[in-house]
Amino acid sequence: MKYGYFDDVNREYVIQTPKTPYPWINYLGSDNFFGLISNTAGGYCFYKDARLRRLTRYRYNNIPLDNGGRYFYIRDKDGYYSPAWMPVKEDLDSYTCRHGMGYTKITGVKNHLETETLYMVPLGDPIEIHRVKVRNKGNVPKEIIIFSFIEFCLWNAYDDMTNYQRTYSIGAVEVDNGTIYHKTDYRERRNHYAFYGVNHQINGFDTDREAFLGPFNGLHEPEAVLAGKSNNTIVSGWNPIASHSIEIKLLPGEEKELIFILGYVENPVEEKWQEKGVINKKRAKKLLEKYSTGDTVHRAFLELKEHWHQLLTKFTVKSHDEKLDRMVNIWNPYQCMTTFNMSRSASYFETGIGRGMGFRDSNQDLLGFVHQIPEKARERILDIAATQFEDGSAYHQYQPLTKKGNHEIGSGFNDDPLWLILAVTAYIKETGDFDILDVQVPYNCDPNNMGSLLEHMEKSFHYTLNNLGPHGLPLIGRADWNDCLNLNCFSVNPDESFQTCENQKGKTAESVFIAGMFVYIGKELAGLYKRLGKEDLAQSVLLEVEKMHNNVETHGYDQEWFLRAYDFYGDKVGSVENEEGKIFIEPQGFCVMAGIGIDNGKAQRALDAVDRYLNTPYGLVLQQPAYSEYKLNLGEISSYPPGYKENAGIFCHNNPWIMIAETLLGRGDKAFEYYRKIAPAYLEEISEIHRLEPYVYAQMIAGKDAPRHGEAKNSWLTGTAAWNYEAITKWILGIRPDYDGLTIDPCIPKDWDNIAIKRVYRDAEYHITIRNPEGVSKGVKKIIIDGQEQDSNFIRLLDNAAVHNVEVIMG
C-alpha cells in the first residue's frame, strides 16, 4: 500500500494522508541550525547540539506518538482545526505534505480555505522560516484567526526533562513588538536566546503554556483557540511557549502571506544587554527584518534548492530503472548528507540526548558524502582524529558542540581506530589533498600533545597489532562494529549498560570481523604509503596484512563460512558447532571484501552460505539461528527477541558488505538482488508492512524469526546510507576514485545495458556510458575517452574544468 508518491522532478516525496503508518519525517538545515519535522509538523529544532542547544521541546514515546512541534490553529465561525492535521486531528477536505531537500511544505484545505506552510532553514542563518499562505478558495468573504504555537525547551534537553525542581522556576521571556524572546538562564550563564516573531501586526500573544492550553487541556484543545482570543501572558517559571494570534479577512480568491521566524542568537558577553534586565535584540531584529518579505523568503528558498541541486549533481545515473535512479540521484545522497550533519544523534528514534557523534559512525558516513562536500569532510576528519588517544584507541563518541570525547561512553571498541584510515584514504582519493596528512592533530583534544594525521593513522593500524589474541586475531574489546556482541561483559545487572559496564580482564575474546577489516583497510594504508613513495613502510604493512590473512584462513574459517569470533573462554562464535548463531553476516562481507578466500573457493562458499541461511524477502538477517535465550558470554545480542535488532534482524548497514563482496566474485545479479531488497524506493508499495519512510533507509528490518517480518525501525541516522551508496556507485555501477584517477569496473545484472552516468571528479565532469552488448555481469573489454581508445579501465586524471566523454564496452 502506498501513502504518497515520488516527485523526481522536484526532488520531493509527496504524502497524501496525514495517517502514515509511523511519522514520516524530514530534516531542515545544512550547517549549524537544524530541525526535525514530521509530515504533520511535529518535531523540534536546535543549534549545533540537540542536547545542549535545543530551542523547542519534543516528548519522545508520547501518546499520540508524534505530539509537539511547530503548530498552527485556524479559528473560523465553524470551529477550529490545524492545517497540518495535528494536533487537532480534525478531518481536512484535502491534505498534502511535500518533503523536499531541506524543506517541507504542508498544505491543508478546510471549508474552502487553503493553508500552505513552508518550513525551511535558509542557508547561512540560524533560523527556521515558517511561511504561511492562506487563500480563500470560496465564493464568500472569510474572517479567521490564526494562532501559532511552539514550546520552548530550556536549552539542555536532558536537564529540561529531568530537573523540574529547577526548570519549573527559571522560565523567562520578553515580548517586544509582537516578537517573543526566550531568555531562560540568560541572566546567569548564557549569552544566547531564542525568538519567535512574525511580519504582521498581531492581535494577541501567549508565553505561558497553561494559560494558552488551560490546566486540563491538551494541544488538541487550547482554551485560547476555543475562546478565539489570546491572553497576553508573560510567563514566570513553569513552561514558556510562544503563540501569536492574528485576525485575517479574505475576500473570495484573495491570498495573504505570513512569515514566522524561529531563531537563535548568540551575543558577545560584553553585548548581552540593551539595558539592565533587557536583552540585546539587535541581531534578532536584523534577522526578522532580513526575512520580512515574501520576495526575500522566496529567494532564500530558491537558493536552498540550488544548493541541493549542486550537491546532488556530483554523481547521477540514468538507467532503465527509475527506482534505482531516484535512489542514486536524490534520496541516498540526501540521506548521506543528513548523517553527516547528525551522525546518529537526533532522529525520531534517537532523542539527541544520549549520543553524540560516533567515531566509527562518522568515519563511515564520510564515504557517502565526501564527493559532495570535501571541505567539510576534511574538517570532520580532523575533528574525529582529535578524539583519538596516543595509543591509537579512541573515544567512541564526541559531542558536536564541544568536539570533545564523551566520557560517559569512553573507549575500548576495538574496531574504531581502523575506520579512521578508511575515511582518510577515501578523502584523499576524492580530493588529491595529500597535505592533510601533515596537519598536526591533538591526541585526546589536548593541544599540548600533537601528532600529524598520518601518525594518527599509523597509531590506528598499530593499535590492532598491539591488541591480538591467542589465534593472532584482533581482540574485540567492549565490542567491534556490532555493539551488541559483548564477549567480555558477563552482565547480570539490568541497570547497567552492556557497552560501558566493567569488562572481564583477559586477552582471549577475538573478532574475525576486525581481522577482515584489518586486511581490507591495511591494504588501503599500504596503497597510500606507495603513493607517497614510502615503499619500505608499504611492504611492512603488507607483511602484517599477509599474516592476518593467513590467521583468518587458518583460525577464522569454519567449514563453509568465516567464524564471527572467539569468546572469553576461547570458544567459537558463529560456527557450525554452535546450536544458535551458527553463521553471522559481518565477517562474510568484510573478509571477502578483503580478498580472503577468493583464490581458493572459501569466499564463494561463504557467500553461498549467506544466500542459503541469511537471505529473506526483505534482506539478509544478521545471523542464524536466532538466539532463544540470554547468553552471558555473548551479551546484548542475545537479549533481544528473535528477529529483532542484532538477534537475527535485518541490519541494513551490513547488507552492502555482502553486495560489495558479491561484485568481487563477479556476481552482479546477486549483488543487485540484495541491493533492491532493502532500498527504500523499492519498498514503497509495501509501506503498510515496512511502515517507515519509503525514501530513506532504516537501520533495521525485522527478520524472519520476528512476528512482524519486514517491519522497519530506526530510520534516517544509520551507516546504511553511506554503505549502500558505496555499494551501488563504486562497486555495482563501478565508478571508483583513486589517487590519480578513476577506475571503471561495473558489476551489474546481465540484462542491464546503456547506463549513463555523470561523475564530477576534481572539478572535471565525466559523462560515462556503459554498454553491455554481450550480457555479462563483469569485465571491461574497451574504454574510449574523448574518442581515443585506451587499454586500461583506469582513467588517469584529465584536465580540470573540462567535460570528458567516456564510453565503456563490457565483455
FITOR-630319 format. One line per 8 residues: their letters; for each residue x, y, z of C-alpha. Coordinates in steps of 0.1 Angstrom, whole numbers, plus 5000, padded with zeros to 4 digits. Last residue first. Example, Ala and Ser with C-alpha at 12.3 -4.5 7.8 and 13.67 -1.06 7.14 Angstrom:
sa = 5137/4989/5071 ~ 5123/4955/5078
***
This chain:
gmivevnh = 5326/4919/4777 ~ 5317/4954/4788 ~ 5321/4984/4765 ~ 5327/5017/4784 ~ 5323/5050/4766 ~ 5338/5080/4783 ~ 5330/5116/4773 ~ 5350/5143/4791
vaandllr = 5339/5177/4802 ~ 5365/5202/4814 ~ 5371/5222/4845 ~ 5401/5200/4854 ~ 5420/5184/4826 ~ 5423/5146/4829 ~ 5434/5124/4858 ~ 5442/5089/4847
ifnsdqeq = 5412/5067/4836 ~ 5417/5031/4848 ~ 5399/5005/4827 ~ 5430/5000/4807 ~ 5440/4997/4770 ~ 5427/5031/4759 ~ 5406/5041/4729 ~ 5405/5078/4720
gdiiikkv = 5372/5094/4710 ~ 5370/5116/4741 ~ 5378/5085/4762 ~ 5370/5051/4747 ~ 5371/5021/4771 ~ 5371/4985/4759 ~ 5365/4950/4771 ~ 5355/4958/4807
gksvgepn = 5345/4927/4827 ~ 5316/4920/4850 ~ 5280/4910/4847 ~ 5279/4900/4811 ~ 5251/4905/4785 ~ 5273/4905/4754 ~ 5262/4940/4743 ~ 5268/4956/4777
ritihyea = 5272/4994/4772 ~ 5282/5018/4800 ~ 5281/5055/4791 ~ 5302/5078/4812 ~ 5300/5116/4811 ~ 5329/5127/4832 ~ 5330/5163/4846 ~ 5363/5178/4858
dryvrkia = 5363/5197/4890 ~ 5382/5171/4910 ~ 5357/5144/4900 ~ 5322/5152/4888 ~ 5306/5119/4877 ~ 5277/5117/4852 ~ 5265/5082/4845 ~ 5245/5068/4815
indwdkpi = 5236/5031/4816 ~ 5231/5015/4782 ~ 5226/4979/4792 ~ 5215/4958/4821 ~ 5204/4922/4814 ~ 5234/4906/4830 ~ 5229/4923/4863 ~ 5258/4946/4871
cpditlgd = 5295/4946/4881 ~ 5310/4977/4868 ~ 5347/4984/4869 ~ 5357/5020/4859 ~ 5387/5031/4880 ~ 5390/5069/4882 ~ 5421/5090/4885 ~ 5454/5097/4904
ydprigli = 5447/5088/4940 ~ 5417/5066/4932 ~ 5381/5073/4926 ~ 5358/5043/4919 ~ 5330/5042/4894 ~ 5317/5006/4895 ~ 5280/5008/4888 ~ 5278/4978/4912
wktiaeyn = 5310/4985/4931 ~ 5315/5023/4934 ~ 5281/5037/4930 ~ 5258/5009/4943 ~ 5280/4996/4971 ~ 5293/5030/4984 ~ 5258/5045/4983 ~ 5246/5014/5002
waatgtlw = 5275/5019/5027 ~ 5268/5056/5032 ~ 5231/5052/5038 ~ 5233/5021/5059 ~ 5255/5039/5084 ~ 5223/5048/5101 ~ 5205/5080/5110 ~ 5175/5081/5087
snkaeghr = 5152/5053/5100 ~ 5154/5034/5133 ~ 5129/5006/5128 ~ 5115/4986/5099 ~ 5088/4960/5096 ~ 5096/4932/5071 ~ 5089/4903/5094 ~ 5063/4913/5121
padkgaim = 5062/4881/5142 ~ 5100/4880/5142 ~ 5121/4849/5132 ~ 5122/4861/5095 ~ 5139/4893/5104 ~ 5125/4927/5115 ~ 5141/4955/5095 ~ 5169/4975/5110
qayvypel = 5188/5008/5104 ~ 5162/5023/5081 ~ 5170/5037/5047 ~ 5153/5068/5033 ~ 5125/5075/5007 ~ 5098/5050/5017 ~ 5097/5064/5052 ~ 5088/5038/5079
rhiesiee = 5059/5013/5080 ~ 5077/4984/5062 ~ 5045/4963/5062 ~ 5019/4990/5054 ~ 5046/5006/5033 ~ 5046/4976/5009 ~ 5043/4997/4977 ~ 5072/5020/4987
lyapaikr = 5096/4991/4993 ~ 5116/4995/4961 ~ 5122/5032/4968 ~ 5135/5021/5003 ~ 5165/5001/4990 ~ 5164/4970/5012 ~ 5156/4942/4987 ~ 5170/4960/4957
yyefakdg = 5206/4960/4969 ~ 5205/4923/4978 ~ 5192/4914/4943 ~ 5217/4939/4929 ~ 5246/4919/4943 ~ 5231/4886/4932 ~ 5227/4897/4896 ~ 5262/4912/4896
rgllteai = 5280/4881/4906 ~ 5316/4889/4896 ~ 5331/4874/4927 ~ 5343/4908/4938 ~ 5308/4921/4930 ~ 5294/4896/4955 ~ 5317/4910/4982 ~ 5303/4945/4975
miwpnnhc = 5267/4933/4979 ~ 5277/4914/5010 ~ 5292/4945/5026 ~ 5260/4963/5015 ~ 5239/4941/5038 ~ 5260/4953/5068 ~ 5242/4986/5074 ~ 5207/4972/5066
figaneky = 5207/4951/5098 ~ 5180/4925/5090 ~ 5172/4912/5125 ~ 5187/4879/5136 ~ 5194/4890/5172 ~ 5211/4923/5163 ~ 5179/4942/5161 ~ 5148/4920/5162
gppyssie = 5143/4885/5147 ~ 5145/4865/5179 ~ 5137/4887/5210 ~ 5167/4908/5220 ~ 5189/4899/5250 ~ 5211/4875/5229 ~ 5229/4904/5212 ~ 5233/4922/5245
glnlkyes = 5259/4899/5259 ~ 5276/4869/5243 ~ 5292/4851/5272 ~ 5262/4856/5295 ~ 5238/4840/5270 ~ 5202/4852/5271 ~ 5178/4827/5254 ~ 5164/4819/5220
yapqqlvl = 5193/4832/5200 ~ 5184/4834/5163 ~ 5196/4806/5140 ~ 5211/4824/5122 ~ 5228/4858/5120 ~ 5224/4893/5108 ~ 5194/4888/5085 ~ 5198/4895/5048
gyptnlyr = 5170/4914/5031 ~ 5132/4917/5029 ~ 5124/4885/5010 ~ 5149/4866/5032 ~ 5186/4856/5028 ~ 5205/4845/5058 ~ 5209/4807/5055 ~ 5213/4798/5019
dvadlarq = 5223/4832/5005 ~ 5248/4837/5032 ~ 5260/4801/5028 ~ 5267/4809/4991 ~ 5287/4839/5002 ~ 5308/4817/5024 ~ 5313/4790/4998 ~ 5324/4817/4973
akgndigi = 5349/4832/4997 ~ 5363/4798/5005 ~ 5369/4790/4969 ~ 5407/4790/4970 ~ 5415/4823/4952 ~ 5387/4843/4968 ~ 5394/4831/5003 ~ 5404/4865/5018
gamvcfgq = 5401/4893/4993 ~ 5394/4920/5019 ~ 5359/4924/5006 ~ 5356/4886/5012 ~ 5366/4891/5048 ~ 5344/4921/5052 ~ 5312/4905/5040 ~ 5314/4870/5054
peifikge = 5328/4885/5086 ~ 5296/4907/5091 ~ 5268/4882/5081 ~ 5270/4858/5110 ~ 5266/4820/5108 ~ 5259/4794/5136 ~ 5242/4818/5159 ~ 5223/4790/5177
enevsgvk = 5234/4754/5182 ~ 5270/4763/5178 ~ 5295/4738/5162 ~ 5286/4751/5127 ~ 5304/4782/5140 ~ 5294/4818/5145 ~ 5311/4821/5179 ~ 5339/4797/5187
dgyfdyar = 5352/4790/5222 ~ 5383/4808/5236 ~ 5368/4812/5270 ~ 5362/4850/5265 ~ 5346/4843/5231 ~ 5362/4836/5197 ~ 5347/4855/5169 ~ 5324/4855/5138
lfweqdyg = 5337/4825/5120 ~ 5340/4826/5083 ~ 5320/4802/5062 ~ 5318/4767/5048 ~ 5339/4745/5071 ~ 5347/4771/5097 ~ 5372/4798/5087 ~ 5388/4821/5113
htevnnhm = 5417/4801/5126 ~ 5437/4791/5095 ~ 5423/4814/5068 ~ 5419/4842/5093 ~ 5455/4837/5105 ~ 5468/4837/5070 ~ 5451/4870/5061 ~ 5464/4884/5094
kevellvs = 5500/4874/5085 ~ 5495/4888/5050 ~ 5483/4922/5064 ~ 5513/4923/5087 ~ 5536/4918/5057 ~ 5516/4943/5037 ~ 5522/4970/5064 ~ 5559/4964/5063
qaldekgl = 5559/4965/5025 ~ 5541/4999/5025 ~ 5566/5012/5050 ~ 5595/5002/5028 ~ 5578/5017/4997 ~ 5573/5051/5011 ~ 5569/5069/4978 ~ 5537/5087/4990
rkylgale = 5516/5067/4965 ~ 5532/5035/4979 ~ 5524/5046/5015 ~ 5488/5053/5005 ~ 5485/5018/4989 ~ 5498/5003/5021 ~ 5472/5022/5042 ~ 5445/5009/5019
kgiyvfmg = 5458/4973/5021 ~ 5456/4976/5058 ~ 5420/4986/5055 ~ 5409/4954/5039 ~ 5433/4932/5059 ~ 5425/4949/5092 ~ 5388/4949/5084 ~ 5388/4912/5079
aifvseat = 5406/4908/5113 ~ 5381/4932/5128 ~ 5354/4907/5117 ~ 5373/4877/5130 ~ 5370/4893/5164 ~ 5389/4879/5194 ~ 5380/4873/5231 ~ 5411/4860/5247
kgkqnect = 5430/4888/5262 ~ 5417/4889/5298 ~ 5400/4912/5322 ~ 5362/4910/5324 ~ 5345/4942/5314 ~ 5331/4968/5338 ~ 5299/4981/5323 ~ 5301/5006/5294
qfsedpnv = 5288/4985/5264 ~ 5263/4963/5281 ~ 5249/4993/5300 ~ 5240/4987/5336 ~ 5206/4986/5354 ~ 5197/4950/5344 ~ 5227/4936/5363 ~ 5237/4902/5352
sfcnlnlc = 5263/4913/5328 ~ 5290/4890/5315 ~ 5307/4918/5296 ~ 5338/4904/5278 ~ 5322/4890/5247 ~ 5298/4918/5242 ~ 5283/4914/5207 ~ 5257/4942/5210
dnwdargi = 5279/4969/5197 ~ 5283/4951/5164 ~ 5311/4971/5148 ~ 5335/4956/5174 ~ 5326/4953/5211 ~ 5340/4961/5245 ~ 5374/4949/5235 ~ 5373/4926/5204
lplghpgl = 5409/4914/5204 ~ 5423/4912/5169 ~ 5433/4877/5156 ~ 5467/4861/5162 ~ 5450/4830/5175 ~ 5458/4837/5211 ~ 5446/4873/5210 ~ 5460/4905/5193
nnltyhfs = 5459/4940/5208 ~ 5492/4956/5198 ~ 5486/4948/5161 ~ 5452/4965/5163 ~ 5467/4996/5179 ~ 5494/4995/5153 ~ 5470/5004/5125 ~ 5453/5032/5144
kemhells = 5488/5045/5155 ~ 5498/5047/5119 ~ 5466/5067/5111 ~ 5473/5091/5139 ~ 5509/5095/5126 ~ 5495/5103/5092 ~ 5473/5130/5108 ~ 5504/5145/5123
gmnnpdcn = 5509/5144/5160 ~ 5501/5167/5189 ~ 5501/5167/5227 ~ 5500/5202/5241 ~ 5468/5210/5222 ~ 5450/5182/5241 ~ 5418/5171/5223 ~ 5426/5135/5233
ypvqvdli = 5455/5135/5210 ~ 5458/5167/5191 ~ 5462/5170/5153 ~ 5491/5185/5134 ~ 5482/5186/5097 ~ 5508/5167/5076 ~ 5484/5141/5062 ~ 5460/5168/5052
dfdgteki = 5486/5179/5026 ~ 5477/5149/5005 ~ 5446/5166/4992 ~ 5440/5147/4960 ~ 5403/5153/4965 ~ 5384/5121/4961 ~ 5413/5097/4967 ~ 5424/5118/4996
yatvalil = 5390/5116/5013 ~ 5387/5078/5008 ~ 5422/5074/5022 ~ 5413/5095/5052 ~ 5380/5077/5059 ~ 5395/5042/5056 ~ 5423/5050/5079 ~ 5399/5065/5105
wlpddnfg = 5378/5033/5104 ~ 5408/5013/5117 ~ 5407/5031/5151 ~ 5371/5022/5160 ~ 5373/4984/5155 ~ 5385/4979/5191 ~ 5356/4995/5210 ~ 5375/5002/5242
sgiehngk = 5367/5039/5246 ~ 5346/5061/5269 ~ 5308/5061/5268 ~ 5301/5085/5296 ~ 5334/5103/5289 ~ 5322/5116/5255 ~ 5352/5129/5237 ~ 5355/5166/5229
ktlpqyqh = 5340/5184/5198 ~ 5325/5209/5222 ~ 5292/5214/5204 ~ 5292/5182/5184 ~ 5298/5160/5214 ~ 5321/5131/5210 ~ 5317/5093/5207 ~ 5336/5060/5209
yasgdefq = 5366/5079/5223 ~ 5397/5065/5206 ~ 5424/5039/5206 ~ 5457/5046/5188 ~ 5480/5045/5219 ~ 5481/5083/5218 ~ 5443/5086/5223 ~ 5420/5096/5195
taaidlir = 5394/5124/5199 ~ 5415/5148/5177 ~ 5411/5123/5148 ~ 5374/5128/5147 ~ 5376/5166/5145 ~ 5404/5164/5118 ~ 5383/5140/5097 ~ 5352/5163/5101
erakepiq = 5371/5193/5089 ~ 5383/5175/5058 ~ 5348/5161/5051 ~ 5336/5197/5053 ~ 5359/5207/5025 ~ 5350/5176/5005 ~ 5313/5185/5004 ~ 5296/5163/4978
hvfglldq = 5323/5138/4970 ~ 5329/5132/5007 ~ 5293/5125/5014 ~ 5288/5087/5014 ~ 5323/5076/5025 ~ 5322/5102/5052 ~ 5294/5082/5070 ~ 5319/5055/5077
nsdrfgmg = 5343/5078/5096 ~ 5313/5095/5113 ~ 5299/5062/5126 ~ 5333/5048/5138 ~ 5339/5078/5159 ~ 5303/5085/5167 ~ 5289/5120/5171 ~ 5269/5124/5203
rgigtefy = 5245/5101/5218 ~ 5222/5101/5249 ~ 5204/5134/5244 ~ 5195/5138/5207 ~ 5165/5116/5213 ~ 5174/5088/5189 ~ 5144/5070/5174 ~ 5126/5100/5159
sasrsmnf = 5160/5113/5149 ~ 5189/5131/5167 ~ 5224/5117/5174 ~ 5234/5090/5150 ~ 5257/5112/5128 ~ 5235/5144/5127 ~ 5251/5166/5100 ~ 5270/5139/5081
ttmcqypn = 5241/5115/5086 ~ 5219/5141/5069 ~ 5243/5145/5040 ~ 5242/5107/5034 ~ 5204/5109/5035 ~ 5204/5133/5006 ~ 5230/5111/4988 ~ 5205/5082/4991
winvmrdl = 5174/5102/4983 ~ 5183/5120/4951 ~ 5204/5107/4923 ~ 5213/5072/4935 ~ 5179/5064/4950 ~ 5159/5082/4923 ~ 5178/5064/4895 ~ 5174/5030/4910
kedhskvt = 5137/5035/4913 ~ 5135/5048/4878 ~ 5151/5016/4864 ~ 5161/5017/4827 ~ 5191/5038/4836 ~ 5202/5074/4840 ~ 5227/5079/4868 ~ 5239/5110/4886
fktllqhw = 5270/5118/4907 ~ 5281/5154/4915 ~ 5246/5165/4906 ~ 5231/5162/4941 ~ 5253/5188/4958 ~ 5247/5215/4931 ~ 5210/5208/4931 ~ 5210/5209/4969
heklelfa = 5224/5244/4969 ~ 5201/5254/4941 ~ 5171/5244/4961 ~ 5183/5264/4991 ~ 5190/5294/4970 ~ 5155/5291/4955 ~ 5140/5291/4991 ~ 5161/5320/5001
rhvtdgts = 5149/5339/4971 ~ 5113/5331/4980 ~ 5119/5342/5016 ~ 5132/5375/5004 ~ 5103/5380/4980 ~ 5078/5372/5007 ~ 5091/5399/5029 ~ 5102/5401/5065
ykellkka = 5132/5378/5061 ~ 5160/5403/5066 ~ 5139/5423/5090 ~ 5135/5394/5114 ~ 5172/5385/5111 ~ 5182/5421/5119 ~ 5157/5422/5148 ~ 5173/5390/5162
rkknivgk = 5208/5405/5160 ~ 5198/5438/5176 ~ 5179/5422/5205 ~ 5202/5429/5234 ~ 5184/5415/5264 ~ 5166/5438/5289 ~ 5174/5433/5326 ~ 5197/5463/5328
eqwkeevp = 5198/5479/5294 ~ 5204/5465/5259 ~ 5222/5437/5275 ~ 5245/5409/5263 ~ 5270/5430/5244 ~ 5301/5424/5266 ~ 5294/5387/5266 ~ 5292/5386/5228
nevyglif = 5256/5378/5218 ~ 5244/5345/5205 ~ 5211/5344/5187 ~ 5187/5316/5177 ~ 5156/5318/5156 ~ 5120/5310/5149 ~ 5107/5333/5121 ~ 5071/5335/5111
ilekeegp = 5062/5348/5077 ~ 5026/5355/5070 ~ 5011/5356/5035 ~ 4977/5366/5023 ~ 4956/5353/4994 ~ 4923/5365/4980 ~ 4901/5344/4957 ~ 4870/5354/4976
llkieish = 4878/5382/5000 ~ 4900/5373/5030 ~ 4899/5389/5065 ~ 4927/5379/5089 ~ 4930/5381/5127 ~ 4963/5372/5141 ~ 4970/5353/5173 ~ 5006/5347/5184
saipnwgs = 5020/5318/5205 ~ 5054/5313/5220 ~ 5058/5290/5249 ~ 5074/5290/5284 ~ 5066/5262/5309 ~ 5067/5269/5346 ~ 5088/5300/5356 ~ 5073/5334/5351
vitnnskg = 5054/5335/5318 ~ 5041/5368/5304 ~ 5005/5363/5293 ~ 4987/5383/5265 ~ 4956/5361/5269 ~ 4950/5352/5233 ~ 4915/5352/5219 ~ 4892/5329/5199
alvaepeh = 4879/5313/5231 ~ 4885/5278/5218 ~ 4919/5289/5205 ~ 4928/5304/5238 ~ 4915/5273/5256 ~ 4938/5250/5236 ~ 4921/5218/5225 ~ 4944/5195/5205
lgnfpglf = 4975/5205/5224 ~ 4960/5190/5256 ~ 4936/5205/5281 ~ 4933/5203/5319 ~ 4952/5234/5330 ~ 4942/5255/5301 ~ 4960/5254/5268 ~ 4972/5290/5264
aerdtdfg = 4973/5299/5301 ~ 4990/5267/5310 ~ 5016/5272/5283 ~ 5026/5307/5293 ~ 5040/5328/5265 ~ 5007/5340/5250 ~ 5001/5365/5223 ~ 4975/5389/5209
niqhnvgy = 4962/5408/5179 ~ 4994/5406/5160 ~ 5006/5431/5133 ~ 5024/5411/5107 ~ 5060/5400/5099 ~ 5060/5373/5126 ~ 5083/5366/5155 ~ 5097/5337/5175
fayhnrre = 5129/5342/5195 ~ 5157/5322/5211 ~ 5185/5333/5234 ~ 5222/5330/5238 ~ 5247/5346/5262 ~ 5241/5320/5289 ~ 5254/5319/5325 ~ 5231/5340/5347
rydtkhyi = 5207/5365/5332 ~ 5203/5343/5300 ~ 5192/5313/5320 ~ 5158/5314/5303 ~ 5157/5342/5277 ~ 5130/5332/5252 ~ 5121/5362/5232 ~ 5086/5366/5218
tgndveva = 5082/5390/5189 ~ 5050/5411/5188 ~ 5066/5444/5192 ~ 5087/5432/5221 ~ 5078/5403/5244 ~ 5104/5391/5269 ~ 5106/5356/5283 ~ 5117/5336/5313
gisytrqy = 5115/5300/5326 ~ 5135/5296/5358 ~ 5112/5281/5384 ~ 5098/5250/5368 ~ 5133/5242/5355 ~ 5148/5239/5389 ~ 5127/5214/5408 ~ 5118/5200/5374
ntmddyan = 5153/5186/5367 ~ 5145/5157/5344 ~ 5131/5167/5310 ~ 5148/5201/5308 ~ 5180/5188/5322 ~ 5183/5163/5294 ~ 5173/5189/5268 ~ 5198/5215/5279
wlcfeifs = 5183/5246/5263 ~ 5151/5252/5284 ~ 5129/5238/5256 ~ 5105/5263/5243 ~ 5070/5253/5232 ~ 5058/5264/5197 ~ 5024/5277/5188 ~ 5009/5300/5161
fiiiekpv = 4972/5310/5162 ~ 4955/5321/5130 ~ 4921/5339/5134 ~ 4897/5338/5105 ~ 4872/5360/5087 ~ 4862/5348/5052 ~ 4845/5365/5023 ~ 4822/5344/5001
ngknrvkv = 4828/5325/4969 ~ 4854/5300/4982 ~ 4890/5294/4975 ~ 4902/5319/5002 ~ 4939/5315/5003 ~ 4962/5314/5034 ~ 4999/5313/5029 ~ 5021/5305/5059
rhieipdg = 5059/5308/5057 ~ 5075/5291/5087 ~ 5112/5301/5084 ~ 5136/5284/5108 ~ 5166/5304/5119 ~ 5203/5302/5124 ~ 5213/5319/5091 ~ 5238/5307/5065
lpvmylte = 5215/5289/5041 ~ 5178/5293/5049 ~ 5162/5267/5073 ~ 5128/5257/5059 ~ 5091/5251/5067 ~ 5066/5261/5041 ~ 5030/5262/5052 ~ 5001/5262/5027
telhnkvg = 4967/5270/5041 ~ 4937/5266/5017 ~ 4904/5279/5030 ~ 4873/5264/5012 ~ 4859/5250/5044 ~ 4892/5231/5051 ~ 4922/5227/5028 ~ 4956/5217/5042
tiktygmg = 4990/5221/5026 ~ 5023/5211/5041 ~ 5057/5221/5026 ~ 5089/5206/5040 ~ 5124/5219/5034 ~ 5160/5206/5033 ~ 5156/5187/5000 ~ 5119/5181/4998
hrctysdl = 5092/5166/5019 ~ 5059/5176/5003 ~ 5029/5171/5026 ~ 4994/5172/5011 ~ 4960/5174/5027 ~ 4924/5178/5014 ~ 4890/5184/5029 ~ 4906/5182/5063
dekvpmwa = 4895/5159/5092 ~ 4901/5175/5126 ~ 4932/5159/5141 ~ 4937/5189/5165 ~ 4975/5184/5168 ~ 4980/5176/5141 ~ 4961/5179/5108 ~ 4988/5201/5091
psyygdkd = 4961/5228/5086 ~ 4951/5225/5123 ~ 4914/5229/5131 ~ 4889/5253/5147 ~ 4852/5259/5149 ~ 4825/5269/5123 ~ 4830/5307/5126 ~ 4867/5303/5120
riyfyrgg = 4898/5295/5141 ~ 4928/5281/5123 ~ 4955/5266/5145 ~ 4992/5265/5136 ~ 5018/5241/5151 ~ 5055/5239/5150 ~ 5060/5207/5171 ~ 5045/5186/5198
ndlpinny = 5029/5152/5196 ~ 5041/5125/5173 ~ 5034/5093/5193 ~ 4999/5101/5205 ~ 5006/5095/5232 ~ 5043/5102/5238 ~ 5074/5080/5235 ~ 5095/5111/5228
ryrtlrrl = 5084/5145/5240 ~ 5096/5174/5219 ~ 5105/5208/5232 ~ 5119/5237/5212 ~ 5152/5255/5211 ~ 5177/5227/5219 ~ 5213/5239/5225 ~ 5229/5213/5248
radkyfcy = 5212/5181/5238 ~ 5205/5185/5201 ~ 5238/5202/5195 ~ 5246/5226/5166 ~ 5216/5249/5173 ~ 5184/5231/5178 ~ 5150/5223/5163 ~ 5119/5202/5172
ggatnsil = 5095/5177/5158 ~ 5059/5176/5146 ~ 5045/5194/5116 ~ 5021/5166/5105 ~ 5045/5151/5079 ~ 5072/5152/5105 ~ 5099/5178/5111 ~ 5134/5175/5125
gffndsgl = 5153/5208/5127 ~ 5189/5220/5123 ~ 5210/5251/5128 ~ 5247/5249/5123 ~ 5252/5240/5086 ~ 5226/5222/5065 ~ 5192/5228/5079 ~ 5158/5211/5079
yniwpypt = 5154/5173/5082 ~ 5124/5153/5071 ~ 5100/5130/5088 ~ 5074/5103/5082 ~ 5055/5097/5114 ~ 5045/5060/5115 ~ 5019/5041/5095 ~ 5010/5074/5077
kptqivye = 4978/5090/5087 ~ 4984/5125/5075 ~ 4974/5114/5040 ~ 4987/5123/5006 ~ 5025/5123/5012 ~ 5046/5137/4983 ~ 5082/5128/4983 ~ 5102/5156/4967
rnvddfyg = 5131/5160/4943 ~ 5111/5185/4922 ~ 5114/5164/4890 ~ 5115/5132/4910 ~ 5081/5136/4925 ~ 5078/5103/4944 ~ 5044/5092/4955 ~ 5021/5090/4985
ykm = 5007/5066/5011 ~ 5013/5035/4991 ~ 5000/5000/5000
***
